[in-house]
Amino acid sequence: MTSKIIYTSDLRTEMTHLQSGTTVLTDAPIDNKGRGEVFSPTDLVATALGSCMLTIMGIAAREHGFVIDGTTADVTKVMASDPRRIAEVHIRLVFPDYPYTDKQKKILTVISKSCPVALSLHPELKQHIELIFNK
């Protein structure tokens, strides 16, 4: 088993990662009858996409002898209705001031589109990915 989830009350869940014991709470968002005090499940899906991209880019950077430490991902989720679902995720990846070569930039660009979360999402979900290199 990967995790255990408890519905606590009032549209909130508590998720526990069994290997580490780490817990994460979710709320229904305000626009869907919730409190919106913590991540919603759909927030986590969009955020997992950005986290997955950074993780596999970190693996590729390590394998090719460079770093991406300090890279940030700004994530924006766009919902649709009828049925209610995530329609788009916009991710802006901003890399630190580091003299990345054209080859390194190409590696990061290609790998960003092939993370397991990106490949697991429905093909109709639009993924808008922007990579910003400061040098």
C-alpha positions as CSV (number, residue, x, y, z in Angstrom):
1,M,0.0,0.0,0.0
2,T,1.2,3.5,-0.8
3,S,-1.1,5.6,1.4
4,K,-4.1,5.7,3.7
5,I,-6.8,8.4,3.5
6,I,-9.3,9.3,6.2
7,Y,-12.3,11.5,5.6
8,T,-12.2,13.6,8.8
9,S,-15.3,15.8,8.3
10,D,-16.6,18.9,6.5
11,L,-15.1,18.0,3.1
12,R,-11.6,17.5,4.5
13,T,-9.3,14.4,4.2
14,E,-6.1,13.4,5.8
15,M,-3.7,11.4,3.7
16,T,-0.8,9.5,5.2
17,H,2.2,8.3,3.2
18,L,2.8,4.9,4.7
19,Q,6.6,4.7,4.1
20,S,7.4,8.0,5.7
21,G,4.4,8.8,7.9
22,T,4.1,12.2,6.3
23,T,0.5,13.6,6.3
24,V,-1.2,16.0,3.9
25,L,-4.6,17.5,4.3
26,T,-7.0,18.4,1.5
27,D,-10.2,20.5,1.5
28,A,-12.8,21.0,-1.1
29,P,-12.2,24.4,-2.7
30,I,-14.3,27.4,-1.8
31,D,-16.0,27.3,-5.3
32,N,-17.1,23.7,-4.6
33,K,-18.6,24.1,-1.1
34,G,-15.4,23.7,0.8
35,R,-13.2,25.8,3.1
36,G,-10.2,26.0,0.8
37,E,-7.8,26.2,3.8
38,V,-5.4,23.7,2.3
39,F,-4.7,22.1,-1.1
40,S,-7.7,20.6,-2.9
41,P,-7.3,17.2,-4.6
42,T,-7.2,19.0,-8.0
43,D,-4.6,21.4,-6.6
44,L,-2.5,18.4,-5.7
45,V,-2.8,16.9,-9.2
46,A,-1.6,20.2,-10.8
47,T,1.2,20.6,-8.2
48,A,2.3,17.0,-8.6
49,L,2.8,17.7,-12.3
50,G,5.3,20.5,-11.5
51,S,7.0,18.5,-8.8
52,C,7.4,15.5,-11.1
53,M,8.9,17.7,-13.8
54,L,11.4,19.2,-11.4
55,T,12.3,15.7,-10.0
56,I,13.0,14.1,-13.4
57,M,14.9,17.2,-14.6
58,G,17.0,16.9,-11.4
59,I,17.7,13.3,-12.2
60,A,18.7,14.2,-15.8
61,A,20.9,17.1,-14.6
62,R,22.7,14.8,-12.1
63,E,23.2,12.2,-14.8
64,H,24.7,14.8,-17.2
65,G,26.9,16.6,-14.6
66,F,25.0,19.8,-13.9
67,V,22.6,21.2,-11.4
68,I,19.1,22.8,-11.3
69,D,19.2,23.6,-7.5
70,G,17.0,26.6,-6.8
71,T,14.7,26.1,-9.9
72,T,11.1,27.0,-9.1
73,A,7.8,26.0,-10.7
74,D,4.8,28.4,-10.7
75,V,1.7,26.3,-11.1
76,T,-1.7,27.6,-12.2
77,K,-4.7,25.2,-12.5
78,V,-7.7,26.1,-14.7
79,M,-10.9,24.3,-13.9
80,A,-13.7,23.5,-16.4
81,S,-17.3,22.5,-15.7
82,D,-19.8,20.0,-17.1
83,P,-18.2,17.8,-16.0
84,R,-16.1,19.6,-13.3
85,R,-12.5,18.8,-14.1
86,I,-9.0,20.2,-14.6
87,A,-9.0,21.7,-18.1
88,E,-5.5,23.2,-18.1
89,V,-2.3,23.4,-16.1
90,H,0.2,26.2,-16.7
91,I,3.7,25.6,-15.3
92,R,6.4,28.2,-15.5
93,L,9.8,26.7,-14.6
94,V,12.4,29.4,-13.7
95,F,16.0,28.3,-13.6
96,P,18.7,30.0,-11.5
97,D,21.5,32.1,-12.8
98,Y,23.6,29.4,-14.2
99,P,25.3,29.3,-17.6
100,Y,23.3,26.4,-19.0
101,T,24.6,25.2,-22.4
102,D,22.3,24.8,-25.3
103,K,22.6,21.0,-24.9
104,Q,21.6,21.2,-21.2
105,K,18.6,23.4,-22.1
106,K,17.5,20.9,-24.7
107,I,17.8,18.0,-22.2
108,L,15.7,19.9,-19.7
109,T,13.1,20.9,-22.3
110,V,12.7,17.4,-23.6
111,I,12.6,15.7,-20.2
112,S,10.1,18.2,-18.9
113,K,7.5,16.8,-21.2
114,S,8.1,13.2,-20.3
115,C,7.6,13.0,-16.5
116,P,5.3,10.1,-15.3
117,V,2.6,12.5,-14.1
118,A,2.5,14.3,-17.4
119,L,2.2,11.0,-19.3
120,S,-0.5,9.8,-16.9
121,L,-2.9,12.7,-17.3
122,H,-5.8,12.6,-19.8
123,P,-4.6,13.9,-23.3
124,E,-7.4,16.5,-23.3
125,L,-5.9,18.2,-20.3
126,K,-3.8,21.0,-21.7
127,Q,-0.3,21.3,-20.3
128,H,1.3,24.7,-20.9
129,I,4.9,24.4,-20.0
130,E,7.3,27.4,-20.1
131,L,11.0,27.1,-19.3
132,I,12.8,30.4,-18.3
133,F,16.6,30.4,-18.3
134,N,18.1,33.6,-16.6
135,K,21.4,33.3,-18.5
